[in-house]
Amino acid sequence: MYFIEQMTQNEIADVLGVGRVSVVRMLAEARARNEVKIGIESELAETVRLERALERTFGLQQALIAPLSSPDADPIPAISARTGSYLSDAMRSGMRVGVGWGRTLFSTLQFIGAKQLNDFQVISLLGGVGAARRYNPAEFAWRFAQIFQGEGYLIPTPAVVDSIETKIALVERCGLKDTFDMTNDLDAVLLSVGGIASATTFYRGGFLKEEDREALVRRGAVGDLLFHFYDREGVLVDHPVNQLVMSVDVDRLRKAPIRILTSGGEDKIDALLGAMSLIAPTIFITDENSARRMLDARGVVA
């Protein structure tokens, strides 16, 4: 009645014989259960200018910009909505897709249009399933595969192990080699980056200690991609965590013909600039403020 017949909340309350507050609650619950999806089809001239400027500056095949309601608005919901819309159209039958994790990616799930894809495979690119958390790699990969009725493959290990010997043993002798080998032939990767200047998903989840973060910062790290920490030029920093992380290495990721990077926020600008070199995304999705800051850092006027 509300979304299709365009009835007011008061009119719906009269038809159902309930109070208006109940109607508001039911509409909110329908949105929360993903029974209702809302998309924006129009293009804004300013965002188009930013998209073209990003494409020229960073050699992207396509940039997608999410507009914000105000300069201090949280960019994650807008980026997630833009990403979900893109993924709804971009995913195809027969694809093998490697996925990262984090708040931005997790938030895209509610904006992706569910459909059945044949022979669709999703591979989680990172361990980290030792404890149940909201932004867990396994949770995102599983739900992403479920949206398209595909098959999901996980890396059931901690995000970081205690030694290289442990990492080798887990991969070679504990059944993970086949999953890692699948990432040699990916059609697409879906990734986001984490900043390092303040607490991110990893630090909140207890995967790194504060002294680890401080040591990484001293060595020039500005962010991480699947727990690979790198500097502003996109070069991996010299720190043990880069050898002990249970994730697919960057060289394999760069072989995927479609490399989707979705992220934004004032605290991630340096991380995004470094990621342009580290992963060389083909598709980049961010918000308008982050786009302007990245272009300003390169001396480009959109």
Secondary structure by P-SEA (a helix, b strand, c coil): ccccccccaaaaaaaacccaaaaaaaaaaaaaaccbbbbbccccaaaaaaaaaaaaaccccbbbbbbbccccccaaaaaaaaaaaaaaaaccccbbbbbbbcaaaaaacccbbbbbbcbbbbbbccccccccccccaaaaaaaaaaaacbbbbbcccccccccaaaaaaaaccccaaaaaaaaccccbbbbbbbbccccccccccccccaaaaaaaaaaccccccccccccccccccccccccccccccaaaaaaccbbbbbccccccaaaaaaaaaaccccbbbbcaaaaaaaaaaacccc
